[in-house]
Amino acid sequence: MLHSVYAAILYFIRFKPRQGLLFFSLMLLCAIISVLSSDDKLLFRWIPIDYDWRVRITFLSYVGVGIFIPHILNKLLPVKSSTQLLKYFSAFCILYVLFMLVASSRVILLSSRVLFFAVFICSIIISILILRKAIIHKEESIFLILGCLSIGVNIIWTFFLNFTTNTMHYPFDLIIALLCFAAFWFKRFSRITSDAEHLAKKLQLENQRKDEFLVNTSHELRNPLHGISNVIQSLLDDQTNPLHKEHRRRLSILENVAKRMSFMLNDLLDVTRLKEKTIPLQIEKIYIQTVVAGVIDMTKLMVEGKAVQLRVDIPDSFPPIEADETRLIQILFNLIHNAVKFTDEGTIIVRATIQLEMACIDIEDTGIGIQEEELERVFKPYEQATVNRERVSGGFGLGLSICKQLAQLQNGDLTVQSTPGKGSVFTFTLPIFKEAKNFKVSTPHIVKENNELAATTSDMLELNHPNNVQGKLKILIVDDDPMNVNILQSILTGEENYLITGVTSAKQAIEKFQIESYDLVIADVMMPQISGYELTQLIRRDYSISKLPILLLTARARTEDIVAGFQSGANDYVTKPVDSMELKARVQALIKLKVSIEEHIRIEGAWLQSQIQPHFIFNTLNSIAALGEMDTAKMQQLLNEFSNYLRLSFDFHNAEPVIPLEEELSLVRSYLYIEKTRFGNRLATEWNLDTNTNVLLPPLSIQPLVENAVKHGVLQLAKGGIIFIQIIEHSDYIEIDIKDNGVGMTPVKVSKLLTRDKTSERTSVGLRNVHSRLMKLYGKGLCVQSELNHGTTVSFRIPK
């Protein structure tokens, strides 16, 4: 009873595994009732109950024990394959319980020899299956074995002694089983605790190594970055050899990029310094107006192409503050950068007020805002607010954490107020300069409005090329950062055969497609409102992957991100920072590919059947993943066959008129092996190859027929069937037959199978493709014979 109450308490305080504790508590309650209701029947001496209900309660308690034992083991040692079996067993037990509640005691006793024993036999079998398939630690397995043996002994005593004779027995075996299960739980808890302590130490070490790596990487990057900045500055300052205006513009862009990168590297270096509290500060008298003006100049390129205004609302008479100028610039830059990043349209205002002898600097935006529950989390290292699904955040999640700590080191603080969908206000405080603390601030009378940073349209980003130049290939660049658009335009401008248009949002790109067409789209992945992935999907609704190539730019080089890009319909990707040579090469390759595909569009129909359906790939990958947990050797074999299947399916030789027979058969064998692995005994094959391997035949002519026989023939039957593949050599031709004993077809359906009638089913597209190619090459196509419920035979002949 104490163990049952203890498990129930843990269940109600939501201790994990929660369901396992509930089952354990209920099983112990059933065991208590079974002990008290058998032998001396103490329960019925305390509570007077009639004979029928005595029998019901006794049997219900034993059935309860039988039900909950496999459920407890399944929660302790989860085995996915046992889930379905447990459902059937539970349903049987519930029906038996309902039967006992309505049946008389005599009927219950008469049926107990069958139904009652069936419950415990099934319980034992399922428990053994779970224990066999589960992964159990060696030191813990002995307790489970002893516990199961003790339960088995108790069941034997109950069944074969108590029901056959009146021999008395006492539940010492249940006490032993209970202690074994408790020991198993405590042993597992001890091991998990030990593993958690080990992992915690490992994580602390990895965290320290991560910080060291960031610091070392930042130091290594600072030197070449400073070298780049110095070279750029020397070129801009060189008066003896003045640069062309366009070259100066490009170098100015590079200089701004270098400054932004320098701030990011400073953030990485400050992470460790702030932890160790070794950041040197030079507190001095600072005028906030000049610092804000300088930071605004650094961020002005970030708002080009956006419908965003930057405003400074600080009076000229605002008193000086006590701060480290370098750290103050760092705080302002990070806050304004975040405001620009998450504001698509509206206004960003920098204002300053005085409260309690402290200067309060507000950076207010009309951006997407932050959820209330995330307002405190955003100030933690490597933490970022959750943005909506249409926007990819990016960044390290260090900026706000560093800003808050820097403000606190200067006797101030950083706070935030935000409303989702309406914007945010970041406020940091710094002390007023001591000699000016009694200074009265006059009413703000100057509002500096940077009209040059007002919203600009995408037309400002377009190059001054005439749109009607003959022979020019048109490229559309889509990036929400105007600086990146300028960089890409600068890289590709030297190519005389390109007409380049730049826009700063996916919406503007969609509008461009409505008025003109393009030969290539270069799109950034991380864009507000509509991401690069979604833009790609929208374009693919009207343009195929060959008609309009799409090149995605991404700062993320993870496999998942790259796969997501390709799955959305992209042709290629380039990781940031963009290498000019790589970008030019990929652009040129995609353009050539588009032109080549347009010139050879007829090839598409020749290997239409080679297009693999997505669900086939997903099912195969699921099979590989499942075998990885059960049979590694079989998984490797399946992986090899799947690789061979993909290689042969997309082989460029498929575009040729004929290929060797062995190549086609290799593809068929790989396909059948994959399907055989998935469907087991439901699919069988028989081969009869009476020919040599020097025969040539059209590519993808046998595989579609076999696939059609598998999907629409034998697998439509519950028990499956057999596929017969027969290749017989005659005097002047080779006969190829694909036969199945599946569901077959009606004569009406057969007559429409190879026609282009609108009422014909979609599954016949592959057969029509093979038929049309055979007709074109040999003048004779497929011959289909089928009988409903007796199977189908599809054959064709290859002349020698």
C-alpha positions in Angstrom: 0.0 0.0 0.0 2.9 2.4 0.8 4.5 1.7 -2.5 1.2 2.3 -4.3 0.6 5.6 -2.4 4.2 6.7 -3.1 3.8 6.0 -6.9 0.5 7.9 -6.9 2.1 10.9 -5.2 4.9 11.0 -7.8 2.2 10.8 -10.5 0.3 13.8 -9.2 3.5 15.9 -8.8 4.1 15.1 -12.5 7.3 13.0 -12.0 8.4 11.4 -15.2 7.6 8.7 -16.5 4.2 9.8 -15.4 2.0 7.1 -17.0 4.3 4.3 -15.8 3.8 5.5 -12.2 0.1 5.5 -12.6 0.1 2.0 -14.0 2.4 0.9 -11.2 0.1 2.3 -8.5 -3.0 0.7 -10.1 -1.2 -2.6 -10.4 -0.3 -2.6 -6.7 -3.9 -1.7 -5.7 -5.1 -4.7 -7.8 -2.4 -6.9 -6.1 -3.6 -5.8 -2.7 -7.2 -6.6 -3.5 -6.2 -9.9 -4.9 -4.3 -10.9 -1.8 -7.1 -9.7 0.6 -9.8 -11.4 -1.5 -8.2 -14.8 -1.8 -7.2 -17.5 0.8 -8.5 -16.1 4.2 -10.6 -13.5 2.3 -9.9 -10.8 4.8 -11.4 -8.1 2.6 -14.8 -9.8 2.8 -14.7 -10.1 6.6 -14.2 -6.4 6.8 -16.7 -5.5 4.1 -19.7 -7.8 3.9 -20.4 -8.5 0.2 -22.6 -11.1 -1.5 -21.0 -14.1 -3.2 -21.4 -12.9 -6.8 -19.5 -9.7 -6.2 -16.9 -11.6 -4.2 -16.1 -13.6 -7.3 -16.2 -10.5 -9.5 -13.8 -8.5 -7.3 -11.4 -11.4 -7.0 -11.2 -12.0 -10.7 -11.2 -8.3 -11.5 -8.2 -7.8 -9.2 -6.2 -10.6 -10.9 -7.1 -9.3 -14.4 -6.0 -5.9 -13.3 -2.6 -7.2 -12.4 -2.4 -8.9 -15.7 -3.3 -5.8 -17.7 -0.9 -3.4 -16.0 2.3 -5.5 -15.9 3.0 -5.3 -19.7 2.0 -1.6 -19.7 4.5 -0.9 -16.9 7.2 -2.7 -18.7 6.4 -0.8 -21.9 6.7 2.5 -20.1 9.9 1.6 -18.4 11.4 0.1 -21.6 9.7 1.7 -24.6 9.4 -0.6 -27.6 7.6 0.8 -30.6 6.7 -2.5 -32.1 4.7 -3.6 -29.1 2.3 -0.7 -29.2 -0.2 -2.3 -31.5 0.0 -5.6 -29.6 -0.7 -3.8 -26.3 -3.8 -2.1 -27.8 -5.3 -5.5 -28.9 -4.5 -7.0 -25.5 -6.0 -4.0 -23.6 -9.2 -4.2 -25.7 -9.5 -8.0 -24.9 -9.1 -7.3 -21.2 -11.6 -4.5 -21.2 -14.2 -6.8 -22.9 -13.5 -9.5 -20.3 -14.0 -7.0 -17.5 -17.3 -5.9 -19.0 -18.3 -9.5 -19.3 -17.5 -10.1 -15.6 -19.5 -7.1 -14.5 -22.7 -8.4 -16.2 -22.3 -12.2 -15.9 -23.2 -14.3 -13.0 -20.6 -15.9 -10.7 -21.3 -19.3 -12.1 -20.7 -18.2 -15.7 -17.6 -16.4 -14.6 -16.2 -19.5 -12.9 -17.0 -21.7 -15.9 -15.3 -19.3 -18.3 -12.3 -18.5 -16.1 -10.4 -21.6 -17.3 -10.3 -20.1 -20.8 -10.6 -16.4 -20.6 -8.8 -15.9 -17.2 -5.8 -18.0 -18.3 -5.7 -16.2 -21.7 -5.3 -12.9 -20.0 -2.2 -14.0 -18.0 -0.7 -16.0 -20.8 -1.0 -13.0 -23.1 0.4 -10.8 -20.4 3.4 -13.0 -19.9 4.0 -13.3 -23.7 3.8 -9.6 -24.3 6.1 -8.9 -21.3 8.7 -11.4 -22.6 8.5 -9.7 -26.1 9.1 -6.3 -24.5 12.0 -7.5 -22.4 13.6 -9.2 -25.5 13.4 -6.2 -27.7 14.2 -3.5 -25.1 17.6 -2.1 -24.5 18.4 -2.8 -20.8 21.5 -1.9 -18.9 23.3 -5.1 -17.8 23.4 -4.1 -14.1 19.7 -3.3 -14.1 18.5 -6.5 -16.0 19.0 -8.8 -13.0 16.3 -6.9 -11.0 13.8 -7.2 -13.9 14.6 -10.9 -14.3 14.1 -11.6 -10.6 10.9 -9.5 -10.5 9.4 -11.3 -13.5 10.3 -14.7 -12.0 8.7 -13.8 -8.7 5.5 -12.7 -10.5 5.6 -16.0 -12.5 5.9 -18.0 -9.3 2.9 -16.2 -7.8 0.8 -16.9 -10.9 1.8 -20.6 -10.8 0.8 -20.8 -7.1 -2.5 -19.0 -7.8 -3.5 -21.1 -10.8 -2.2 -24.6 -10.3 -2.5 -24.8 -6.5 -5.3 -22.6 -5.4 -7.7 -23.5 -8.3 -6.9 -27.2 -8.2 -6.5 -27.8 -4.5 -7.1 -25.8 -1.4 -3.4 -25.5 -0.6 -2.6 -22.3 1.2 0.1 -19.9 -0.1 1.4 -16.6 1.0 2.4 -13.7 -1.2 6.1 -13.5 -0.3 6.8 -13.7 -4.1 4.9 -10.5 -4.7 6.9 -8.8 -2.0 10.1 -9.9 -3.7 8.8 -8.8 -7.1 7.9 -5.4 -5.6 11.4 -5.0 -4.1 13.0 -6.0 -7.4 11.0 -3.4 -9.4 11.8 -0.8 -6.8 15.5 -1.7 -6.9 15.4 -1.5 -10.7 13.9 2.0 -10.5 16.4 3.2 -8.0 19.3 1.7 -9.9 18.1 3.4 -13.1 17.6 6.7 -11.2 21.1 6.4 -9.8 22.6 5.7 -13.2 20.7 8.6 -14.8 21.8 10.9 -12.1 25.4 9.8 -12.6 25.1 10.3 -16.3 23.6 13.7 -15.9 26.5 14.8 -13.6 28.9 13.5 -16.2 27.1 15.3 -19.0 26.9 18.5 -17.0 30.6 18.5 -16.5 31.1 17.8 -20.2 28.8 20.6 -21.2 30.6 23.0 -18.9 33.9 22.0 -20.5 32.4 22.3 -24.0 30.9 25.7 -23.1 34.4 26.9 -22.0 35.9 25.5 -25.2 33.2 27.3 -27.2 34.1 30.6 -25.6 37.8 30.0 -26.2 37.0 29.1 -29.8 35.0 32.3 -30.3 37.8 34.4 -28.8 40.5 32.7 -30.8 38.5 32.9 -34.0 37.7 36.6 -33.4 41.4 37.3 -32.9 42.3 35.5 -36.0 39.7 37.3 -38.1 40.5 40.8 -36.7 44.0 41.0 -38.2 43.0 40.3 -41.9 39.9 42.5 -41.4 42.0 45.4 -40.2 44.3 44.8 -43.1 41.3 45.0 -45.5 40.0 48.1 -43.9 43.4 49.8 -44.0 43.8 49.0 -47.7 40.4 50.3 -48.5 41.0 53.5 -46.5 44.3 54.1 -48.2 42.7 53.7 -51.7 40.0 56.2 -50.7 42.5 58.7 -49.3 45.0 58.4 -52.2 45.0 61.8 -53.9 47.8 61.1 -56.4 45.7 58.5 -58.2 42.1 59.5 -57.8 39.6 56.6 -58.2 36.7 56.5 -60.6 33.4 57.5 -59.0 31.9 54.1 -59.3 35.0 52.5 -57.8 34.9 54.9 -54.8 31.2 53.9 -54.3 32.1 50.2 -54.3 35.0 50.8 -51.9 32.7 52.8 -49.6 30.3 49.8 -49.5 33.2 47.5 -48.6 34.3 49.9 -45.9 30.8 49.9 -44.3 30.8 46.1 -44.5 34.1 45.9 -42.8 32.9 48.2 -40.0 29.8 46.0 -39.4 32.0 42.9 -39.3 34.3 44.6 -36.8 31.4 45.2 -34.5 30.4 41.6 -34.7 33.9 40.4 -33.9 34.0 42.8 -30.9 30.8 41.2 -29.6 32.4 37.8 -29.8 35.5 39.0 -27.9 33.4 40.7 -25.3 31.5 37.5 -24.4 34.5 36.0 -22.5 35.7 39.4 -21.2 32.3 40.0 -19.6 32.3 36.6 -18.0 35.7 37.2 -16.5 34.9 40.9 -15.8 38.1 42.1 -17.5 36.6 44.7 -19.9 38.6 47.9 -19.5 36.4 51.1 -19.3 37.5 54.6 -19.9 34.7 56.7 -18.3 34.7 60.3 -19.6 32.4 63.2 -20.5 30.4 62.3 -23.6 27.9 64.2 -25.6 25.3 61.8 -26.7 24.2 63.9 -29.7 27.5 63.4 -31.6 27.7 59.7 -30.8 24.2 59.0 -32.1 24.9 61.0 -35.3 28.0 58.9 -35.9 26.1 55.6 -35.4 23.3 56.8 -37.7 25.8 57.4 -40.4 27.1 53.8 -40.1 23.6 52.3 -40.3 22.2 54.5 -43.1 22.9 51.9 -45.8 20.9 49.3 -43.8 17.6 51.1 -44.4 18.0 51.8 -48.1 15.3 50.0 -50.0 13.1 49.8 -46.9 10.0 51.9 -46.1 11.7 53.0 -42.9 12.6 56.4 -41.5 15.4 57.0 -39.0 14.7 60.0 -36.7 16.8 61.5 -33.9 14.9 63.3 -31.2 17.6 64.6 -28.9 17.8 68.3 -28.1 21.1 70.2 -28.6 20.9 71.3 -25.0 21.0 67.7 -23.6 23.7 67.5 -20.9 26.8 65.3 -21.3 26.9 61.8 -19.7 29.5 59.6 -18.0 30.3 56.7 -20.3 33.0 54.9 -22.3 32.6 56.2 -25.8 33.6 52.9 -27.5 31.1 50.9 -25.4 28.4 53.5 -25.9 28.8 53.2 -29.7 28.6 49.5 -29.4 25.4 49.6 -27.4 23.7 52.1 -29.8 24.9 50.2 -32.9 23.5 46.9 -31.7 20.1 48.4 -30.6 19.7 50.4 -33.9 20.8 47.4 -35.9 18.2 45.2 -34.3 15.5 47.8 -34.8 16.3 48.1 -38.5 16.5 44.3 -38.8 13.0 43.7 -37.4 11.2 46.7 -38.8 9.9 46.4 -42.4 8.1 49.8 -42.5 7.5 52.7 -40.2 9.8 54.8 -38.1 12.8 54.2 -35.8 13.3 57.0 -33.3 16.3 57.7 -31.0 15.3 60.0 -28.2 16.9 61.0 -24.8 15.3 62.2 -21.6 16.4 62.7 -17.9 14.9 60.7 -15.0 16.4 60.7 -11.5 19.7 62.2 -12.5 20.1 59.4 -15.2 20.1 59.8 -19.0 17.5 57.6 -20.5 18.2 56.8 -24.2 15.2 55.2 -26.0 15.4 53.3 -29.4 11.8 53.0 -30.4 10.7 51.1 -33.5 7.5 50.0 -35.2 8.7 46.5 -36.0 7.3 43.0 -35.2 7.7 43.3 -31.5 8.5 40.6 -28.9 6.2 38.2 -27.0 5.7 39.1 -23.3 7.1 35.8 -22.0 10.3 36.4 -24.0 11.2 39.9 -22.8 13.6 38.7 -20.1 15.0 35.8 -22.2 16.3 38.1 -24.9 19.0 39.5 -22.6 20.5 36.1 -22.0 23.6 34.9 -24.1 22.8 32.9 -27.2 19.1 33.5 -26.7 16.8 35.1 -29.3 13.1 36.0 -29.4 10.9 33.6 -31.4 10.1 35.3 -34.7 7.2 34.3 -36.9 7.5 31.5 -39.4 7.9 33.9 -42.3 11.1 35.5 -40.9 14.4 33.8 -40.3 16.2 35.6 -37.5 19.8 34.7 -37.9 22.6 36.2 -35.7 24.3 34.8 -32.6 21.9 36.1 -29.9 24.7 37.9 -28.1 24.1 41.6 -28.9 21.4 42.4 -26.3 23.1 40.4 -23.6 26.4 42.3 -24.2 24.5 45.6 -24.3 22.8 45.0 -21.0 26.1 44.0 -19.3 27.9 47.0 -20.7 25.2 49.3 -19.5 25.4 47.8 -16.0 29.2 48.1 -16.0 28.7 51.9 -16.6 26.3 52.2 -13.6 23.2 52.0 -15.9 20.8 49.3 -17.1 19.0 48.2 -20.3 15.2 47.4 -20.3 12.6 46.7 -23.0 8.9 47.3 -23.5 7.3 45.6 -26.5 3.9 44.9 -28.0 3.8 42.1 -30.6 3.0 43.5 -34.0 3.3 47.1 -33.0 7.0 47.5 -32.1 9.5 47.7 -29.2 11.2 50.3 -27.1 14.7 49.6 -25.8 15.8 51.9 -23.0 19.3 52.1 -21.5 20.3 54.5 -18.8 23.7 56.1 -18.0 24.7 58.6 -15.3 24.7 62.3 -16.1 28.1 63.9 -16.0 28.7 65.0 -12.4 29.4 68.7 -13.1 26.1 68.9 -15.0 23.7 67.0 -12.8 21.8 70.2 -11.9 21.5 71.2 -15.6 17.9 71.8 -16.7 17.0 70.4 -20.0 15.0 72.7 -22.2 12.1 71.6 -24.2 13.2 69.7 -27.3 13.2 72.1 -30.1 15.2 70.3 -32.8 14.1 67.1 -34.4 16.7 65.8 -36.8 14.9 63.9 -39.5 17.1 62.0 -41.9 15.2 62.5 -45.1 17.9 61.0 -47.1 17.1 57.7 -45.3 13.4 57.8 -46.2 11.9 54.8 -47.9 13.3 54.2 -51.3 11.8 52.1 -54.0 13.5 49.2 -55.7 14.0 51.3 -58.9 16.9 53.1 -57.1 18.7 49.8 -57.0 18.3 49.0 -60.7 21.2 49.5 -63.0 20.8 52.0 -65.8 20.7 49.3 -68.6 18.0 49.6 -71.2 15.5 46.7 -70.9 15.2 46.1 -74.6 18.9 45.4 -75.4 19.0 42.3 -77.6 21.0 39.3 -76.5 21.0 40.3 -72.9 20.2 37.8 -70.1 18.1 39.3 -67.3 18.9 38.6 -63.7 16.7 39.5 -60.7 18.4 40.0 -57.3 16.2 39.8 -54.2 17.6 40.7 -50.8 16.2 42.7 -48.0 19.6 44.3 -47.3 20.3 47.0 -49.9 24.0 46.6 -49.2 24.0 43.0 -50.2 22.1 44.0 -53.4 24.8 46.6 -54.2 27.5 44.0 -53.6 25.9 41.4 -55.9 25.3 44.1 -58.5 29.0 45.1 -58.3 30.1 41.5 -58.7 27.9 40.8 -61.8 28.1 44.3 -63.4 31.3 43.4 -65.2 29.5 40.7 -67.2 28.4 42.5 -70.3 25.8 39.9 -71.2 23.7 40.5 -68.1 20.9 43.0 -67.3 20.6 43.2 -63.5 17.6 44.4 -61.5 17.6 44.6 -57.7 14.7 44.6 -55.3 14.6 44.5 -51.5 11.6 42.3 -50.8 9.8 39.2 -52.2 6.7 41.3 -52.8 8.6 43.6 -55.1 10.0 40.6 -56.9 6.5 39.1 -57.5 5.4 42.5 -58.8 8.4 42.5 -61.2 7.3 39.1 -62.6 3.9 40.5 -63.5 5.4 42.9 -65.9 8.5 41.1 -67.3 10.3 37.8 -67.4 13.8 36.9 -66.2 16.4 34.3 -67.0 17.7 33.8 -63.4 16.6 34.8 -59.9 19.2 35.3 -57.1 17.3 35.4 -53.7 18.3 35.7 -50.1 16.8 33.1 -47.8 16.4 35.2 -44.7 13.9 37.9 -45.7 11.0 39.4 -43.8 7.3 38.5 -44.5 8.1 36.1 -47.3 11.3 34.1 -47.0 13.5 32.9 -49.9 12.0 29.4 -49.5 8.5 30.7 -49.9 9.4 33.0 -52.8 10.9 30.0 -54.5 7.7 28.0 -54.0 5.6 30.9 -55.4 7.8 31.1 -58.5 7.6 27.4 -59.0 3.8 27.7 -59.4 4.3 29.4 -62.7 7.9 28.4 -63.7 9.4 25.0 -63.8 12.9 24.3 -62.4 14.3 24.3 -65.9 12.4 27.3 -67.2 13.6 29.7 -64.5 16.7 28.8 -62.5 16.8 30.1 -58.9 20.0 30.6 -56.9 19.5 30.9 -53.1 21.9 32.9 -50.9 22.1 31.6 -47.3 24.3 32.3 -44.3 23.5 28.8 -43.0 25.4 25.9 -44.4 23.6 23.2 -42.4 22.4 20.2 -44.4 18.8 20.8 -43.3 18.9 24.4 -44.6 20.4 23.3 -48.0 17.9 20.4 -48.3 15.0 22.8 -47.5 16.2 25.1 -50.3 16.3 22.3 -52.8 13.0 20.9 -51.7 11.4 24.3 -52.1 12.5 24.3 -55.8 15.9 26.0 -55.9 18.4 25.0 -58.5 21.5 25.9 -56.5 22.7 27.8 -53.5 25.7 29.9 -52.4 26.7 30.4 -48.8 27.5 33.8 -47.4 29.9 35.6 -47.5 29.7 35.3 -51.3 32.9 34.6 -53.2 32.8 36.6 -56.4 34.4 33.8 -58.5 32.1 31.2 -57.2 29.0 33.4 -57.7 30.0 34.1 -61.3 30.7 30.5 -62.0 27.4 29.3 -60.6 25.4 32.0 -62.3 27.1 31.2 -65.6 26.4 27.5 -65.1 22.7 28.0 -64.3 22.3 30.3 -67.3 23.9 27.8 -69.6 21.8 25.1 -68.1 18.6 27.0 -68.8 19.6 27.7 -72.4 20.7 24.1 -72.9 17.4 22.8 -71.5 15.4 25.1 -73.7 17.3 23.8 -76.8 16.8 20.2 -75.8 13.3 20.3 -74.3 12.4 17.1 -76.2 14.6 15.1 -73.8 12.1 15.8 -71.0 9.5 13.5 -72.5 12.0 10.8 -73.2 12.6 10.1 -69.5 9.3 11.2 -68.0 9.0 7.9 -66.1 12.3 8.5 -64.3 10.7 11.1 -62.1 10.5 9.4 -58.7 7.4 10.0 -56.6 8.2 11.8 -53.3 6.3 9.3 -51.2 8.5 6.4 -52.7 11.6 8.2 -51.5 10.1 9.0 -48.1 8.9 5.4 -47.6 12.3 4.0 -48.6 14.1 6.4 -46.2 11.7 5.4 -43.4 12.6 1.8 -44.1 16.3 2.5 -43.9 15.8 4.4 -40.7 13.8 1.5 -39.2 16.3 -1.1 -40.2 19.0 1.0 -38.6 17.6 0.1 -35.3 17.0 -3.6 -36.0 19.3 -4.9 -38.7 22.3 -2.9 -39.7 23.5 -5.3 -42.4 20.1 -5.3 -44.1 20.0 -1.5 -43.8 23.3 -1.2 -45.6 22.1 -3.5 -48.4 18.9 -1.5 -48.7 20.9 1.7 -48.8 23.2 0.3 -51.5 20.2 -0.7 -53.6 18.5 2.6 -53.1 21.7 4.4 -54.2 21.9 2.2 -57.3 18.2 2.9 -58.0 18.7 6.6 -57.8 21.9 6.6 -59.8 20.3 4.6 -62.6 17.1 6.6 -62.5 18.9 9.8 -63.1 21.6 8.5 -65.3 22.2 10.8 -68.3 22.2 7.7 -70.5 18.4 7.7 -70.0 18.2 10.5 -72.5 19.7 8.2 -75.2 17.6 6.1 -77.5 18.8 2.7 -76.2 20.9 1.3 -73.4 22.2 -2.2 -72.6 19.7 -4.6 -71.1 21.8 -5.3 -68.1 21.5 -1.6 -67.0 17.7 -1.8 -67.2 17.6 -5.1 -65.3 19.9 -3.6 -62.6 17.4 -0.8 -62.1 14.6 -3.3 -61.9 16.4 -5.5 -59.4 17.1 -2.5 -57.1 13.5 -1.4 -57.3 12.2 -4.9 -56.5 14.7 -5.3 -53.6 13.4 -2.0 -52.1 9.8 -3.0 -52.4 10.5 -6.5 -51.2 12.2 -5.1 -48.1 9.1 -2.9 -47.4 6.4 -5.4 -48.1 8.0 -8.7 -47.2 6.1 -11.8 -48.1 3.4 -9.9 -49.8 5.7 -9.5 -52.8 7.5 -12.4 -54.6 9.3 -12.4 -58.0 10.2 -15.0 -60.5 12.7 -14.5 -63.3 13.2 -16.3 -66.6 16.0 -14.7 -68.6 16.7 -16.6 -71.8 18.9 -14.1 -73.6 22.4 -12.6 -73.5 23.2 -9.2 -71.9 24.2 -7.6 -75.3 20.6 -6.7 -76.1 19.9 -3.0 -76.4 16.5 -1.6 -75.5 14.9 1.8 -74.7 15.8 3.1 -71.2 13.2 2.9 -68.6 11.1 0.5 -70.5 10.9 -2.5 -68.2 11.1 -0.7 -64.8 7.8 1.3 -65.2 6.0 -1.9 -66.2 7.3 -3.7 -63.1 6.4 -0.8 -60.9 2.9 -0.6 -62.3 2.5 -4.4 -61.7 3.7 -4.0 -58.1 1.6 -1.0 -57.2 -1.6 -1.6 -59.1 -1.5 -5.3 -59.3 -0.2 -7.5 -56.5 -0.1 -5.0 -53.7 -3.8 -4.3 -54.2 -4.4 -7.8 -52.7 -4.3 -8.2 -49.0 -2.1 -11.3 -49.3 0.1 -9.9 -52.1 1.2 -11.8 -55.1 4.0 -12.7 -57.6 5.6 -10.7 -60.3 6.9 -12.8 -63.3 9.6 -11.2 -65.4 10.4 -13.2 -68.6 12.8 -12.3 -71.4 12.9 -14.9 -74.2 15.0 -14.7 -77.3 13.4 -15.7 -80.6 14.8 -15.9 -84.1 14.3 -12.3 -85.0 13.1 -10.6 -81.9 13.4 -10.5 -78.1 10.1 -10.9 -76.2 9.8 -9.2 -72.8 6.8 -10.1 -70.6 5.8 -8.7 -67.2 3.1 -10.7 -65.6 1.4 -10.5 -62.2 -1.4 -12.4 -60.4 -2.9 -9.3 -59.0 -6.4 -7.7 -59.2 -6.4 -7.4 -62.9 -8.6 -5.0 -65.0 -11.8 -4.9 -66.9 -11.7 -4.9 -70.7 -13.0 -1.3 -70.7 -10.1 -0.2 -68.5 -7.6 -2.0 -70.6 -8.9 -0.3 -73.8 -8.3 3.1 -72.2 -4.9 2.3 -70.7 -2.7 3.4 -73.6 -4.8 6.2 -74.9 -4.8 9.9 -74.0 -8.5 10.0 -73.1 -9.2 12.5 -70.3 -11.2 9.8 -68.5 -8.2 7.4 -68.3 -6.5 7.1 -65.0 -3.4 8.9 -64.0 -1.5 5.7 -63.3 -1.4 5.0 -67.1 0.9 8.0 -67.8 4.1 5.9 -67.4 2.7 3.1 -69.6 1.7 5.5 -72.3 5.2 7.0 -72.3 6.8 3.6 -72.7 4.3 2.7 -75.4 4.9 5.9 -77.4 8.7 5.5 -77.3 8.4 1.9 -78.4 6.1 2.9 -81.2 8.5 5.6 -82.3 11.5 3.3 -82.4 10.0 -0.1 -83.6 6.5 0.7 -84.9 5.0 -1.7 -82.2 4.2 -0.8 -78.7 2.9 -2.5 -75.6 0.5 -5.4 -75.6 -1.7 -5.6 -72.5 -3.8 -8.6 -71.5 -5.7 -8.6 -68.3 -8.6 -10.5 -66.6 -10.3 -9.1 -63.5 -9.1 -10.9 -60.3 -6.7 -13.0 -62.3 -3.8 -10.7 -63.1 -2.3 -8.7 -65.9 0.4 -9.4 -68.6 2.2 -6.5 -70.3 4.6 -7.5 -73.1 6.6 -5.9 -75.9 9.1 -7.0 -78.6 12.5 -5.7 -79.4 13.6 -6.5 -83.0 17.1 -8.0 -83.3 
